[in-house]
């Protein structure tokens, strides 16, 4: 493909992209493909000769699109959002065109310095403490692992990196029983061990119980363990519960634990001043992470990670072989030393485009709309005879279940709601997911997709009620 062919094909690809968004509501939201359906349509060996671009686009439509679940559909209410937006998409195209590997300042000074400033913008937008230093990671899972590794090194005097685990010292870590599974994985990778991760019971609102946290820490100390880190959730995955940050922070300071806050989904809500009371006590946190690629309309992947002790972070991850040395030294940020990966994409560009295109007030308006629509849905469910709310609605996620008045058996209701969910998703008209709260099968309805309007939520509720009656 020469440059003129590239120009022609690029224009046609942009047209394809625009048509996709124009027609996105015509697709089934969840793919109706069967296992192996896409695989079986792909030749078992690569082509010997190059193929025409029009044939690639043809096979995109024929083979790939039927196997795509449409996360950007305004009827996507599953998991948490992985939103994009038109400014973010265009920035991703420019990033791909530049093809910069932004591991250090010298490899693209603008990429490093834009990231530094955009992270300061985010900190200001969320009203984070002024002593936080920000860096973009790929996901909150990676950021949490970075936090655990930094905590491990600081508490061990940076000896585990050099000497490995030795002696009889056993670290323990703490999170709620509703915390994200990425914590379990990070604890394994960091060498702490799954058996040393304490899952603290939650209260009636599914938030961590601080009294039980402190009791567990004391018990571990009496048994000879070394408490290492406590991870609080600002918006759990199941129900978006908010752990009591202030109480947990006080406990972490009392027992010298590293304190990490996982706000992957709900952190975006902090751009609204009326929500900041929920995060009172954040100044005691050592690290904080949230994902603009969830609810801030920025293409995956883009995770905003903030750390108070930058020196501890750098001592944990910095390795400087001769081939990476540059004359700027510590006068600049070399973000390769701020996390696990050496190679880094130019992620700051899409975040810059999004913030500038929407403006802070534009972002706030959309988040407020999403929260208002979720509140309205909650009221409709509360006023329904056959449905009930299963958890407080703090942000834009509504947890509910179908409960006909004549049915009270938990197992029977669990099966009924599972059947309802599958029938809804099989329709192709919307996509929802579930969790279990106190062993009760619960349907999650996540408002907040970039292109949603209120009628999408109302239409979905009508379909839910209609389908429930049918089963």
Secondary structure, DSSP 8 states (H G I E B T S, - for coil): --HHHHHHHHHHHHHHHHHHHHTGGGS-SS----TTTTGGGS-SS--SS---HHHHHHHIIIIIGGG---TTSTTB-SSS-----HHHHHHHHHHHHHT---SSTTT-HHHHHHHHHHHHHHHHHHT--TT-EEEEES-HHHHHHHHHHHHHHHHTTS-HHHH-S-TT--EEEEEETTS-HHHHHHHHHTTS-GGGEEEE-B-TTS-B-HHHHHHHHHHHHHTT-EEEEEEEEBS-TTT--B--HHHHHHHHHHTT-EEEEE-TTGGGGGGSGGGGGGGTTGGG-SEEEEEHHHHSS--S--EEEEES-HHHHHHHH----GGG--TTGGGS--GGGGSS-SS---THHHHHHHHHHHHHHHHHHHHHHHHHHHHHHHHHHHT-SSEEE-S--SSSEEEEEE--TT---HHHHHHHHHHHHHHHHHTTS-B-EEEEETTEEEEEEE---TT--HHHHHHHHHHHHHHHHH-
